[in-house]
Structures are given as C-alpha cells and as structure tokens.
C-alpha cells in the first residue's frame, strides 16, 4: 500500500479509476505508512525485555480483535472488491485472527506462576 499504492488500488478494487485518483492514492499511501508504523510498534513490543506474558496475551487479543474489525469492514464493502482480492483478504484475515488468538491462548499466565 505504501510502496505501490496505485497498483494496490488497481489490484484490490473493481473501480479502475481509483488507481489514477490522486486522493485515493494519497490515502492508500498514508494507510500503508500507518500499517508500517503498526508493524514496527508490534515488533518493538514483542521484543522488549520488560514485557511479560500477561501483557503479550492482552496484546495478542487486541490484535486479533483489530483484524476481526477489518473482516467486518471488508464484508460490509464486499461489492467494492474484486472477487479474488476479497477471497485473498478473507484468508489472510482468518489466518491472522487465528494465529493471534492461538498465540494468546497458549501464553503462560504470569499470575498462575506466583
């Protein structure tokens, strides 16, 4: 989204004019940068020495919830997406939600250790 917003818009959406719409390209670039920031912050949280499993469990649950909201938005706007792109997005979202929920469910609860 950040590096190639016009390609992303053309690849994802049925409306072929989006890839040449300067406003859509600008928004896509900004959202792509925000996604990069989120991934960076996620990396920092997951690798910080001061973070315990209880916090990471909550972080995983919140992340799964956020990806679930992406599912809701995409389902509401399904008619805007190319069929293949919509299906790929749903598979990606399901994998992410499932992975974060699994990770949250397998973390040790620090309170149980005490």
Long-range contacts (C-beta under 8 A, 24 or more apart in sequence): 1-28, 1-29, 1-31, 1-32, 1-35, 2-29, 2-32, 2-33, 2-35, 2-36, 3-32, 5-29, 5-32, 8-32, 11-82, 11-85, 12-81, 12-82, 12-85, 12-89, 13-80, 13-81, 13-82, 13-85, 14-79, 14-80, 14-81, 14-82, 15-80, 52-110, 53-107, 53-108, 53-109, 53-110, 54-107, 54-109, 54-110, 54-111, 56-107, 57-104, 57-107, 57-109, 58-104, 60-100, 60-101, 60-103, 60-104, 60-107, 61-100, 61-101, 61-104, 63-96, 63-100, 64-96, 64-97, 64-100, 64-101, 64-104, 67-93, 67-96, 67-97, 67-100, 68-93, 68-97, 71-97
